[in-house]
Amino acid sequence: MTSPLRHLDLDEDPPGPVPAVLALGSNLGDREAALAGAVTELAGYEGVRVRAVSPVVETAPVGGPEQPDYLNAVVLVTTALSPLALLAVCQQVETEYGRRRGVRWGPRTLDVDLITYADLVARCADLEIPHPRAASRAFVLVPWARTDPEAVLPDAAGPGRPARVTDLLTGLDTAGVRWREDVELRVPS
């Protein structure tokens, strides 16, 4: 059975709250504070409820210029916002933490990526869902799988073929993902 969201326009609010997955990353400044602050900020937006936050991992940067290692985490939310409105929230939170857009894959104080929005598969000039590189990024999949072992990435196995996140990890190099048990993010109450 096809979900009614499979054909939702990116600027259209869903008929009711839907799950979404956000990935956080920071490699400049106080990385721990940026991630913790981002979770709190996201929870403060009307139409966004933080359901769970993954453990934090540390990873080397992927692509771009030489730069410090990243702290990464995944946030599971429920939202009543449209995909583009949720993206705007993510970008607003990045801006609040000093994010400057310039160098592609360059260092950043905070990165908040929209990974999935229910089972929606869609794209426009500003957004592609699911995130086009999510299936190959250990720094997203490892903490996501730890937080939601049943998670599924739409179209990861090809058009119309979702894949379990844990299955995607099987063929991925995860050696560079280091758990940071000394950094704990919490779901705001």
HUNOR-V130214 format. One record per residue. N is the residue number from 1. PSI is psi as a letter, one per 30 degrees, with the letter a starting at -180 (none if undefined). OMEGA is omega in whole degrees, -180 to 180 (NA if undefined). D_CENTER is the distance of its C-alpha to the mean C-alpha in Angstrom with 1 decimal. Layout:
n = {N;N}
psi = {PSI;PSI}
omega = {OMEGA;OMEGA}
d_center = {D_CENTER;D_CENTER}
//
This chain:
n = {1;2;3;4;5;6;7;8;9;10;11;12;13;14;15;16;17;18;19;20;21;22;23;24;25;26;27;28;29;30;31;32;33;34;35;36;37;38;39;40;41;42;43;44;45;46;47;48;49;50;51;52;53;54;55;56;57;58;59;60;61;62;63;64;65;66;67;68;69;70;71;72;73;74;75;76;77;78;79;80;81;82;83;84;85;86;87;88;89;90;91;92;93;94;95;96;97;98;99;100;101;102;103;104;105;106;107;108;109;110;111;112;113;114;115;116;117;118;119;120;121;122;123;124;125;126;127;128;129;130;131;132;133;134;135;136;137;138;139;140;141;142;143;144;145;146;147;148;149;150;151;152;153;154;155;156;157;158;159;160;161;162;163;164;165;166;167;168;169;170;171;172;173;174;175;176;177;178;179;180;181;182;183;184;185;186;187;188;189}
psi = {k;k;k;f;f;f;g;k;k;f;g;k;k;l;f;l;k;l;k;l;k;k;k;k;k;k;g;k;a;i;e;e;e;e;e;e;e;e;e;e;e;e;f;f;k;k;g;k;k;k;e;l;k;l;l;k;l;k;l;l;l;j;a;a;l;k;l;l;l;k;k;l;l;k;k;k;l;k;k;g;l;l;e;e;e;e;e;e;e;e;e;e;e;e;e;f;g;g;k;k;k;d;k;k;g;l;l;k;e;k;k;j;k;j;e;l;j;b;g;k;j;l;l;a;e;f;k;k;k;l;k;f;g;e;f;g;j;e;f;e;e;e;e;e;e;e;e;i;f;g;k;k;j;k;g;f;g;l;k;g;j;l;k;k;e;e;e;e;f;e;g;k;j;g;f;g;j;k;k;i;f;f;j;k;k;k;k;k;none}
omega = {-180;179;177;179;-179;-177;178;174;-175;177;-178;176;178;179;177;-180;-180;177;174;179;178;176;179;175;177;175;176;177;180;-174;-179;-179;179;179;-180;179;179;179;179;180;180;-179;-179;-179;176;-180;178;176;178;-179;-177;177;-179;166;-178;174;175;-177;172;178;178;180;176;-179;175;-175;180;177;-180;160;-178;175;177;180;175;-178;166;-176;172;-180;173;177;-180;176;177;175;179;176;180;-179;176;178;176;-179;179;179;172;179;175;178;-180;-178;178;-178;177;179;-179;176;179;174;177;-178;173;-175;177;177;-172;179;-178;173;-175;176;171;-177;-174;-171;171;-179;-6;180;-171;-179;-177;-175;-178;-176;-180;-178;172;-172;-177;179;178;180;179;-177;-179;-177;179;-176;180;176;-179;175;-177;180;-178;-178;180;-177;178;177;175;-180;179;177;179;-180;-177;-178;-174;176;-179;-176;-177;179;-178;178;177;-176;179;179;-178;175;-177;172;180;-179;NA}
d_center = {26.4;24.0;21.7;22.6;19.1;19.4;21.4;19.9;20.1;17.0;18.9;20.3;19.4;19.1;22.3;20.8;17.6;15.0;12.0;8.4;5.1;2.5;2.2;5.8;8.8;12.5;15.7;18.3;20.2;19.6;16.2;16.5;17.5;14.7;12.0;14.4;15.2;11.7;11.5;15.1;14.7;12.0;14.4;17.2;16.5;18.7;17.0;13.9;14.4;12.4;13.4;12.2;10.7;10.7;13.3;12.8;13.5;15.1;15.2;17.2;15.9;15.5;17.9;19.3;22.0;22.9;20.8;20.0;17.6;14.1;12.9;9.4;7.9;5.5;6.5;8.2;9.9;12.9;13.7;17.0;15.8;15.8;12.9;14.3;15.0;11.5;10.6;13.7;12.6;9.5;12.1;14.7;13.0;12.6;16.3;17.4;16.5;18.4;16.0;18.4;17.7;20.3;19.9;17.5;15.4;17.4;17.0;15.2;15.5;11.9;8.9;6.2;4.4;4.8;4.6;7.5;10.1;12.8;14.5;14.7;15.3;16.2;16.3;18.1;18.7;15.7;13.0;12.5;11.0;9.9;8.4;11.7;11.1;8.6;11.8;13.3;10.9;12.1;10.0;7.0;9.6;12.0;10.3;8.8;12.4;14.0;12.6;13.2;15.7;16.4;12.9;13.5;11.9;14.1;16.4;15.4;19.1;20.3;20.9;21.1;20.4;17.3;16.8;16.0;13.3;16.2;18.3;16.1;16.3;20.1;20.4;17.9;19.2;17.5;20.4;18.7;16.1;17.9;17.4;18.0;19.8;21.2;18.0;17.2;14.6;16.0;15.3;17.5;20.7}
//
